Amino acid sequence: MVVGSWQYAISSRCEKKLHGEIVNQSFKDLIVYKKAFDLAMDIFRLTQSFPKDEIYSLARQIRRSSRSVCSNLAEGYRKRLYEAHFISKISDADMENSEAQVWLDFALACEYITQEIYEDLLDKSEEVGRMLNYMIEHPGKYRKKN
């Protein structure tokens, strides 16, 4: 593994050797999963301060989409033996990540969050998006070894 490459950035050091090959133990070991999970938790904490009338609209939507990034990553990673299924689920994760960005736009426009908070969360989301796109473009690097 080359330090500094996207491959290194996406896979954590929670790996084991199997027949000389490095194999991730779990989707939870992926740095992209950890970053997406942290982002979803940041969004959850942030939306707790949204106005009560937004609980069942904007707050629910942004929470759902940010959490779906993690669940789609988990589903895709568990099916990584099947390249088309893997790409489809990781693409779904990327779609949900993009949707969360739209809800962040609305939260900023409604003045529920500051420009600084918006930029921080957007930067984190864009980083997750780059990692997901790397996974989509290089599915073979995640193929489950038998």
Number of C-alpha atoms within 10 A of each C-alpha: 8 8 8 8 9 13 17 14 15 21 20 15 12 14 15 12 10 10 8 7 10 13 18 20 13 12 18 18 16 23 19 25 23 17 18 26 19 16 21 25 15 14 19 18 12 15 20 12 13 16 11 10 9 14 14 9 10 18 23 13 16 25 20 16 21 28 23 22 31 26 19 22 25 21 16 24 23 16 17 22 17 15 17 14 16 26 22 14 22 28 21 19 29 25 18 22 26 20 18 26 21 14 18 23 15 15 19 17 12 9 11 16 18 12 12 10 13 17 13 11 19 20 13 15 22 15 15 25 22 15 21 25 17 16 21 20 11 14 18 14 12 18 18 16 12 5
